[in-house]
Amino acid sequence: MPPSKLGELIRSTRMAQDISLREFARRIGKSPAFVTELECEEFPSVSEETLRKVAEELKLTEGKLFV
């Protein structure tokens, strides 16, 4: 998935599942600031492990995030 769409996918999926930013951050073991940066695509890089946690919490296939 192109970087310009990754944050958008994460945010829209999280919101559709009615998961608050703070709750989502807690679930993936990151800070709310990190999640904001991730959703706004202001991050230098994200580990594969973090993307796996994001996919698991949002019930997305990993392929959706790693394409």
C-alpha positions in Angstrom: 0.0 0.0 0.0 1.4 3.4 -0.9 2.5 5.4 2.2 0.0 8.1 1.4 -2.8 5.7 2.0 -1.5 3.7 5.0 -2.4 6.3 7.7 -5.7 6.9 6.1 -6.6 3.2 6.2 -5.5 2.8 9.8 -7.5 5.9 11.0 -10.7 5.1 9.1 -10.7 1.5 10.2 -10.0 2.5 13.8 -12.8 5.0 13.8 -15.2 2.7 12.1 -14.7 0.2 14.9 -15.3 3.0 17.4 -11.8 2.7 19.0 -10.5 5.9 20.6 -7.0 7.0 19.7 -5.8 6.5 23.3 -7.4 3.0 23.6 -5.8 2.0 20.3 -2.4 3.3 21.4 -2.7 1.3 24.6 -3.6 -1.9 22.7 -0.6 -1.7 20.4 1.8 -0.6 23.2 2.5 2.8 21.8 1.8 6.4 22.8 -1.1 8.4 21.5 1.4 10.8 19.9 2.8 7.8 17.9 -0.6 6.8 16.7 -1.3 10.4 15.6 2.0 10.5 13.7 1.2 7.1 12.2 -2.2 8.2 11.0 -0.9 11.5 9.7 2.0 9.8 8.1 4.6 11.9 9.9 6.7 8.9 11.0 10.2 8.1 9.7 9.6 4.3 9.8 7.4 1.7 11.5 8.6 -1.7 12.4 7.1 -4.8 11.0 6.2 -5.9 14.5 4.2 -2.7 15.1 2.4 -3.1 11.8 1.5 -6.6 12.8 0.0 -5.4 16.1 -2.0 -2.7 14.2 -3.3 -5.3 11.8 -4.3 -7.6 14.6 -6.1 -5.0 16.7 -8.0 -3.7 13.7 -8.7 -7.2 12.4 -7.0 -6.4 9.0 -5.1 -8.9 7.1 -1.4 -8.1 7.2 -1.4 -8.0 3.4 -3.6 -4.8 3.7 -0.8 -3.0 5.5 2.3 -4.6 3.9 1.3 -4.3 0.2 
